[in-house]
């Protein structure tokens, strides 16, 4: 059950704060931790082909991340959102901006060089991208924990923490 919302909060904003971090976390796990490493193990996938596919997939993923971040930003501007949730959300958005505006363009330059045959593909830039995703994963897990603790209450806690069964007189039939 959703906790009582502030007067300026909405169920949509509260829902966004609960669902979007989990969706974003799943996106990073699915693409960065599963798809990207496995892609190069598939038969017939050359380095240039894998890099081309990776560029398309990660560009699409980054756009989805940006949309999620914008909606999360909207959701934290509502009343009833605590400082910890706002701080972690702001930090995550900062990491995303660095990842998309700084690291991705550098990776695209390296990809262009590899595809042109000028570079062999070995790059430390991928480690920056992995580090950014690692920070996002930690931050998103923190958001999920903060959000669940704040906006989801156990069914017995609906009456100020007293389970419903405990409010009845045991002598009643």
ZAMIGU-467681 format. One record per residue: residue number from 1; residue in one letter; x, y, z of N, C-alpha, C in turn. Coordinates in nm, 2 decimals, always signed. Layout:
% ZAMIGU-467681
- torgu tipa n_px n_py n_pz ca_px ca_py ca_pz c_px c_py c_pz
- NUM A X Y Z X Y Z X Y Z
...
***
This chain:
% ZAMIGU-467681
- torgu tipa n_px n_py n_pz ca_px ca_py ca_pz c_px c_py c_pz
- 1 X +0.08 -0.12 +0.00 +0.00 +0.00 +0.00 +0.09 +0.12 +0.00
- 2 X +0.05 +0.23 -0.07 +0.12 +0.35 -0.08 +0.10 +0.43 +0.04
- 3 X +0.21 +0.49 +0.10 +0.20 +0.57 +0.22 +0.12 +0.70 +0.19
- 4 X +0.06 +0.76 +0.29 -0.01 +0.88 +0.27 +0.08 +0.98 +0.20
- 5 X +0.02 +1.04 +0.09 +0.10 +1.13 +0.01 +0.08 +1.27 +0.05
- 6 X +0.18 +1.36 +0.03 +0.16 +1.50 +0.06 +0.06 +1.56 -0.03
- 7 X +0.01 +1.68 +0.01 -0.10 +1.75 -0.06 -0.06 +1.78 -0.20
- 8 X +0.07 +1.81 -0.23 +0.11 +1.84 -0.36 +0.17 +1.72 -0.44
- 9 X +0.18 +1.61 -0.37 +0.23 +1.49 -0.43 +0.12 +1.42 -0.51
- 10 X +0.15 +1.33 -0.59 +0.05 +1.25 -0.67 +0.09 +1.11 -0.67
- 11 X -0.01 +1.02 -0.69 +0.03 +0.88 -0.70 +0.12 +0.86 -0.81
- 12 X +0.10 +0.93 -0.92 +0.19 +0.92 -1.04 +0.33 +0.95 -1.01
- 13 X +0.36 +1.06 -0.94 +0.49 +1.09 -0.90 +0.55 +0.99 -0.80
- 14 X +0.47 +0.95 -0.70 +0.52 +0.85 -0.61 +0.55 +0.72 -0.68
- 15 X +0.46 +0.68 -0.77 +0.48 +0.56 -0.85 +0.61 +0.57 -0.93
- 16 X +0.63 +0.68 -0.99 +0.75 +0.70 -1.07 +0.88 +0.69 -0.99
- 17 X +0.87 +0.74 -0.87 +0.99 +0.73 -0.78 +1.01 +0.58 -0.73
- 18 X +0.91 +0.50 -0.74 +0.93 +0.36 -0.70 +0.97 +0.27 -0.82
- 19 X +0.90 +0.30 -0.93 +0.92 +0.21 -1.05 +1.04 +0.24 -1.13
- 20 X +1.06 +0.37 -1.16 +1.16 +0.41 -1.25 +1.30 +0.37 -1.21
- 21 X +1.34 +0.38 -1.09 +1.48 +0.33 -1.05 +1.49 +0.18 -1.08
- 22 X +1.39 +0.11 -1.05 +1.40 -0.04 -1.08 +1.41 -0.07 -1.22
- 23 X +1.33 +0.01 -1.30 +1.34 -0.01 -1.45 +1.47 +0.03 -1.50
- 24 X +1.53 +0.14 -1.46 +1.66 +0.19 -1.50 +1.77 +0.09 -1.46
- 25 X +1.76 +0.03 -1.34 +1.85 -0.07 -1.29 +1.85 -0.19 -1.38
- 26 X +1.73 -0.24 -1.41 +1.72 -0.35 -1.50 +1.77 -0.32 -1.64
- 27 X +1.76 -0.20 -1.69 +1.81 -0.16 -1.82 +1.96 -0.17 -1.82
- 28 X +2.03 -0.12 -1.72 +2.17 -0.13 -1.71 +2.22 -0.27 -1.69
- 29 X +2.16 -0.35 -1.61 +2.20 -0.49 -1.59 +2.18 -0.56 -1.72
- 30 X +2.07 -0.54 -1.79 +2.04 -0.62 -1.91 +2.14 -0.58 -2.03
- 31 X +2.16 -0.45 -2.04 +2.25 -0.41 -2.16 +2.40 -0.41 -2.12
- 32 X +2.43 -0.34 -2.02 +2.58 -0.32 -1.98 +2.64 -0.45 -1.93
- 33 X +2.57 -0.52 -1.84 +2.63 -0.64 -1.78 +2.60 -0.77 -1.85
- 34 X +2.50 -0.78 -1.93 +2.47 -0.90 -2.00 +2.49 -0.90 -2.15
- 35 X +2.42 -0.80 -2.22 +2.43 -0.80 -2.36 +2.57 -0.76 -2.41
- 36 X +2.63 -0.66 -2.36 +2.75 -0.61 -2.41 +2.87 -0.72 -2.41
- 37 X +2.89 -0.78 -2.30 +3.00 -0.88 -2.30 +2.96 -1.00 -2.38
- 38 X +2.84 -1.04 -2.38 +2.80 -1.17 -2.46 +2.80 -1.14 -2.61
- 39 X +2.78 -1.02 -2.65 +2.77 -0.99 -2.80 +2.90 -1.04 -2.87
- 40 X +3.02 -1.02 -2.81 +3.14 -1.05 -2.88 +3.17 -1.20 -2.88
- 41 X +3.09 -1.28 -2.80 +3.11 -1.42 -2.80 +3.03 -1.50 -2.90
- 42 X +2.94 -1.42 -2.96 +2.85 -1.48 -3.06 +2.92 -1.52 -3.19
- 43 X +2.89 -1.63 -3.25 +2.96 -1.67 -3.37 +2.94 -1.57 -3.48
- 44 X +3.05 -1.53 -3.55 +3.04 -1.44 -3.67 +3.04 -1.30 -3.63
- 45 X +3.05 -1.26 -3.50 +3.05 -1.12 -3.47 +3.20 -1.08 -3.47
- 46 X +3.23 -0.99 -3.56 +3.36 -0.93 -3.57 +3.37 -0.81 -3.47
- 47 X +3.49 -0.76 -3.45 +3.50 -0.64 -3.37 +3.43 -0.52 -3.43
- 48 X +3.45 -0.49 -3.56 +3.37 -0.38 -3.62 +3.22 -0.40 -3.61
- 49 X +3.17 -0.52 -3.63 +3.03 -0.54 -3.63 +2.98 -0.53 -3.48
- 50 X +3.05 -0.58 -3.39 +3.01 -0.57 -3.25 +3.01 -0.42 -3.20
- 51 X +3.11 -0.35 -3.25 +3.12 -0.21 -3.21 +3.00 -0.13 -3.27
- 52 X +2.97 -0.16 -3.39 +2.85 -0.09 -3.46 +2.72 -0.12 -3.39
- 53 X +2.70 -0.25 -3.35 +2.58 -0.29 -3.28 +2.58 -0.22 -3.14
- 54 X +2.70 -0.23 -3.07 +2.71 -0.16 -2.94 +2.68 -0.02 -2.94
- 55 X +2.73 +0.05 -3.05 +2.70 +0.20 -3.06 +2.55 +0.22 -3.07
- 56 X +2.48 +0.14 -3.15 +2.33 +0.16 -3.16 +2.26 +0.13 -3.03
- 57 X +2.30 +0.02 -2.97 +2.23 -0.03 -2.85 +2.25 +0.07 -2.73
- 58 X +2.38 +0.12 -2.72 +2.41 +0.21 -2.61 +2.35 +0.35 -2.63
- 59 X +2.35 +0.39 -2.76 +2.28 +0.52 -2.79 +2.13 +0.51 -2.75
- 60 X +2.07 +0.41 -2.79 +1.93 +0.39 -2.75 +1.91 +0.38 -2.60
- 61 X +2.00 +0.31 -2.53 +1.99 +0.30 -2.39 +2.01 +0.43 -2.32
- 62 X +2.10 +0.51 -2.37 +2.13 +0.64 -2.31 +2.01 +0.73 -2.33
- 63 X +1.94 +0.73 -2.44 +1.82 +0.81 -2.46 +1.71 +0.76 -2.36
- 64 X +1.69 +0.64 -2.34 +1.59 +0.59 -2.24 +1.63 +0.63 -2.10
- 65 X +1.76 +0.63 -2.07 +1.81 +0.67 -1.94 +1.78 +0.82 -1.92
- 66 X +1.80 +0.90 -2.03 +1.77 +1.05 -2.02 +1.62 +1.07 -1.99
- 67 X +1.53 +1.00 -2.06 +1.39 +1.01 -2.04 +1.35 +0.97 -1.90
- 68 X +1.41 +0.86 -1.85 +1.38 +0.82 -1.71 +1.43 +0.93 -1.61
- 69 X +1.55 +0.98 -1.64 +1.61 +1.08 -1.55 +1.52 +1.21 -1.54
- 70 X +1.47 +1.25 -1.66 +1.38 +1.37 -1.66 +1.25 +1.34 -1.58
- 71 X +1.19 +1.23 -1.60 +1.07 +1.20 -1.52 +1.10 +1.19 -1.37
- 72 X +1.22 +1.13 -1.34 +1.26 +1.12 -1.19 +1.28 +1.27 -1.14
- 73 X +1.34 +1.35 -1.22 +1.36 +1.49 -1.18 +1.23 +1.56 -1.15
- 74 X +1.13 +1.54 -1.24 +1.00 +1.59 -1.22 +0.94 +1.54 -1.09
- 75 X +0.96 +1.41 -1.06 +0.89 +1.35 -0.95 +0.95 +1.39 -0.81
- 76 X +1.08 +1.44 -0.81 +1.14 +1.48 -0.69 +1.11 +1.63 -0.66
- 77 X +1.04 +1.70 -0.75 +1.01 +1.84 -0.73 +0.88 +1.85 -0.65
- 78 X +0.81 +1.74 -0.62 +0.68 +1.73 -0.55 +0.71 +1.74 -0.40
- 79 X +0.61 +1.79 -0.33 +0.61 +1.79 -0.18 +0.62 +1.64 -0.13
- 80 X +0.68 +1.62 -0.02 +0.68 +1.49 +0.05 +0.80 +1.40 +0.01
- 81 X +0.89 +1.46 -0.07 +1.01 +1.39 -0.11 +1.12 +1.44 -0.02
- 82 X +1.18 +1.34 +0.05 +1.29 +1.38 +0.15 +1.42 +1.41 +0.09
- 83 X +1.51 +1.47 +0.16 +1.64 +1.51 +0.12 +1.72 +1.40 +0.07
- 84 X +1.72 +1.28 +0.14 +1.81 +1.17 +0.09 +1.77 +1.13 -0.05
- 85 X +1.64 +1.12 -0.08 +1.59 +1.07 -0.21 +1.63 +1.18 -0.32
- 86 X +1.61 +1.30 -0.28 +1.65 +1.41 -0.38 +1.80 +1.41 -0.40
- 87 X +1.88 +1.39 -0.30 +2.03 +1.40 -0.31 +2.08 +1.28 -0.40
- 88 X +2.03 +1.16 -0.37 +2.07 +1.05 -0.45 +2.02 +1.06 -0.59
- 89 X +1.90 +1.11 -0.62 +1.85 +1.13 -0.75 +1.94 +1.23 -0.82
- 90 X +1.97 +1.34 -0.76 +2.05 +1.45 -0.82 +2.19 +1.39 -0.85
- 91 X +2.25 +1.31 -0.77 +2.38 +1.25 -0.79 +2.37 +1.16 -0.91
- 92 X +2.27 +1.08 -0.92 +2.25 +0.98 -1.03 +2.24 +1.06 -1.16
- 93 X +2.16 +1.17 -1.16 +2.15 +1.25 -1.28 +2.28 +1.31 -1.32
- 94 X +2.36 +1.35 -1.22 +2.49 +1.41 -1.25 +2.58 +1.30 -1.32
- 95 X +2.58 +1.18 -1.26 +2.66 +1.07 -1.32 +2.62 +1.05 -1.47
- 96 X +2.49 +1.05 -1.49 +2.43 +1.02 -1.62 +2.48 +1.13 -1.72
- 97 X +2.48 +1.26 -1.68 +2.52 +1.37 -1.76 +2.67 +1.35 -1.80
- 98 X +2.75 +1.31 -1.70 +2.89 +1.29 -1.73 +2.91 +1.17 -1.83
- 99 X +2.83 +1.07 -1.81 +2.84 +0.95 -1.89 +2.81 +0.98 -2.04
- 100 X +2.70 +1.05 -2.05 +2.64 +1.08 -2.19 +2.72 +1.19 -2.25
- 101 X +2.75 +1.30 -2.18 +2.81 +1.42 -2.24 +2.97 +1.41 -2.25
- 102 X +3.03 +1.33 -2.17 +3.18 +1.32 -2.17 +3.23 +1.19 -2.22
- 103 X +3.19 +1.08 -2.15 +3.24 +0.95 -2.18 +3.20 +0.89 -2.32
- 104 X +3.07 +0.90 -2.34 +3.01 +0.85 -2.47 +3.08 +0.91 -2.59
- 105 X +3.10 +1.04 -2.60 +3.16 +1.10 -2.72 +3.31 +1.05 -2.73
- 106 X +3.38 +1.03 -2.62 +3.51 +0.98 -2.63 +3.51 +0.83 -2.68
- 107 X +3.42 +0.76 -2.63 +3.40 +0.62 -2.68 +3.37 +0.62 -2.83
- 108 X +3.28 +0.71 -2.87 +3.25 +0.71 -3.02 +3.37 +0.75 -3.10
- 109 X +3.46 +0.84 -3.05 +3.58 +0.87 -3.13 +3.67 +0.74 -3.14
- 110 X +3.68 +0.67 -3.03 +3.76 +0.54 -3.04 +3.69 +0.44 -3.13
- 111 X +3.56 +0.43 -3.13 +3.49 +0.34 -3.22 +3.52 +0.38 -3.36
- 112 X +3.51 +0.51 -3.39 +3.54 +0.56 -3.53 +3.68 +0.52 -3.57
- 113 X +3.77 +0.53 -3.48 +3.91 +0.50 -3.51 +3.93 +0.35 -3.54
- 114 X +3.86 +0.27 -3.46 +3.87 +0.12 -3.48 +3.81 +0.09 -3.62
- 115 X +3.69 +0.14 -3.64 +3.62 +0.11 -3.77 +3.70 +0.16 -3.89
- 116 X +3.77 +0.27 -3.87 +3.86 +0.32 -3.98 +3.99 +0.24 -4.00
- 117 X +4.02 +0.15 -3.90 +4.14 +0.07 -3.91 +4.26 +0.15 -3.85
- 118 X +4.24 +0.26 -3.79 +4.35 +0.34 -3.73 +4.39 +0.29 -3.59
- 119 X +4.30 +0.22 -3.52 +4.32 +0.19 -3.38 +4.29 +0.04 -3.37
- 120 X +4.35 -0.03 -3.27 +4.32 -0.17 -3.25 +4.21 -0.20 -3.16
- 121 X +4.16 -0.09 -3.09 +4.04 -0.11 -3.01 +4.07 -0.11 -2.86
- 122 X +4.19 -0.13 -2.82 +4.22 -0.13 -2.68 +4.20 +0.01 -2.62
- 123 X +4.11 +0.03 -2.52 +4.09 +0.16 -2.47 +4.05 +0.16 -2.32
- 124 X +4.10 +0.25 -2.24 +4.07 +0.27 -2.10 +3.93 +0.34 -2.09
- 125 X +3.88 +0.40 -2.20 +3.76 +0.47 -2.19 +3.64 +0.38 -2.15
- 126 X +3.65 +0.26 -2.19 +3.54 +0.16 -2.15 +3.54 +0.15 -2.00
- 127 X +3.65 +0.16 -1.93 +3.65 +0.15 -1.78 +3.58 +0.27 -1.72
- 128 X +3.59 +0.39 -1.78 +3.51 +0.50 -1.73 +3.36 +0.48 -1.74
- 129 X +3.32 +0.42 -1.86 +3.18 +0.39 -1.88 +3.13 +0.29 -1.78
- 130 X +3.21 +0.19 -1.76 +3.18 +0.08 -1.66 +3.17 +0.14 -1.52
- 131 X +3.27 +0.23 -1.48 +3.26 +0.29 -1.35 +3.14 +0.38 -1.34
- 132 X +3.10 +0.45 -1.44 +2.98 +0.53 -1.44 +2.86 +0.44 -1.42
- 133 X +2.85 +0.33 -1.49 +2.74 +0.24 -1.47 +2.74 +0.18 -1.33
- 134 X +2.86 +0.15 -1.28 +2.87 +0.10 -1.14 +2.81 +0.20 -1.04
- 135 X +2.85 +0.33 -1.06 +2.79 +0.43 -0.97 +2.64 +0.44 -0.98
- 136 X +2.59 +0.43 -1.11 +2.45 +0.43 -1.13 +2.38 +0.31 -1.06
- 137 X +2.44 +0.20 -1.07 +2.38 +0.08 -1.01 +2.37 +0.10 -0.86
- 138 X +2.47 +0.14 -0.80 +2.47 +0.17 -0.65 +2.37 +0.27 -0.62
- 139 X +2.37 +0.38 -0.69 +2.27 +0.49 -0.66 +2.13 +0.44 -0.68
- 140 X +2.10 +0.37 -0.79 +1.96 +0.32 -0.82 +1.92 +0.22 -0.71
- 141 X +2.01 +0.14 -0.66 +1.97 +0.05 -0.55 +1.94 +0.13 -0.43
- 142 X +2.02 +0.23 -0.40 +1.99 +0.32 -0.29 +1.85 +0.39 -0.30
- 143 X +1.82 +0.43 -0.42 +1.69 +0.50 -0.45 +1.57 +0.40 -0.42
- 144 X +1.59 +0.28 -0.47 +1.49 +0.17 -0.45 +1.47 +0.15 -0.30
- 145 X +1.57 +0.14 -0.23 +1.56 +0.11 -0.08 +1.50 +0.23 -0.01
- 146 X +1.54 +0.35 -0.04 +1.48 +0.47 +0.02 +1.34 +0.48 -0.02
- 147 X +1.31 +0.46 -0.14 +1.17 +0.47 -0.19 +1.08 +0.37 -0.12
- 148 X +1.12 +0.25 -0.12 +1.04 +0.15 -0.05 +1.02 +0.18 +0.09
- 149 X +1.12 +0.22 +0.16 +1.11 +0.25 +0.30 +1.01 +0.37 +0.33
- 150 X +1.01 +0.46 +0.23 +0.93 +0.58 +0.25 +0.79 +0.57 +0.21
- 151 X +0.77 +0.51 +0.09 +0.64 +0.51 +0.02 +0.56 +0.38 +0.03
- 152 X +0.62 +0.27 +0.07 +0.56 +0.14 +0.08 +0.56 +0.10 +0.23
- 153 X +0.44 +0.07 +0.28 +0.44 +0.03 +0.42 +0.38 -0.11 +0.43
- 154 X +0.42 -0.19 +0.53 +0.36 -0.32 +0.54 +0.21 -0.31 +0.57
- 155 X +0.13 -0.40 +0.53 -0.01 -0.39 +0.55 -0.05 -0.38 +0.70
- 156 X +0.02 -0.43 +0.79 -0.01 -0.42 +0.93 +0.03 -0.28 +0.99
- 157 X +0.11 -0.21 +0.91 +0.15 -0.08 +0.96 +0.06 +0.04 +0.92
- 158 X -0.06 +0.00 +0.87 -0.15 +0.11 +0.82 -0.21 +0.19 +0.93
- 159 X -0.21 +0.14 +1.05 -0.27 +0.21 +1.17 -0.16 +0.25 +1.26
- 160 X -0.06 +0.32 +1.21 +0.05 +0.37 +1.30 +0.14 +0.26 +1.35
- 161 X +0.16 +0.16 +1.27 +0.26 +0.06 +1.31 +0.19 -0.06 +1.39
- 162 X +0.07 -0.05 +1.42 +0.00 -0.15 +1.50 -0.07 -0.24 +1.41
- 163 X -0.04 -0.37 +1.40 -0.10 -0.46 +1.32 -0.25 -0.46 +1.34
- 164 X -0.33 -0.48 +1.23 -0.47 -0.47 +1.24 -0.53 -0.57 +1.34
- 165 X -0.48 -0.69 +1.35 -0.53 -0.79 +1.44 -0.51 -0.75 +1.59
- 166 X -0.40 -0.67 +1.61 -0.37 -0.63 +1.75 -0.47 -0.52 +1.80
- 167 X -0.55 -0.46 +1.71 -0.64 -0.35 +1.75 -0.77 -0.41 +1.80
- 168 X -0.80 -0.53 +1.78 -0.92 -0.59 +1.83 -0.91 -0.64 +1.97
- 169 X -1.01 -0.63 +2.05 -1.01 -0.68 +2.18 -1.02 -0.83 +2.17
- 170 X -0.93 -0.90 +2.24 -0.93 -1.05 +2.23 -1.06 -1.11 +2.29
- 171 X -1.14 -1.04 +2.36 -1.26 -1.09 +2.42 -1.38 -1.08 +2.32
- 172 X -1.36 -1.01 +2.21 -1.46 -1.00 +2.11 -1.48 -1.13 +2.04
- 173 X -1.60 -1.17 +2.01 -1.63 -1.29 +1.93 -1.57 -1.29 +1.79
***
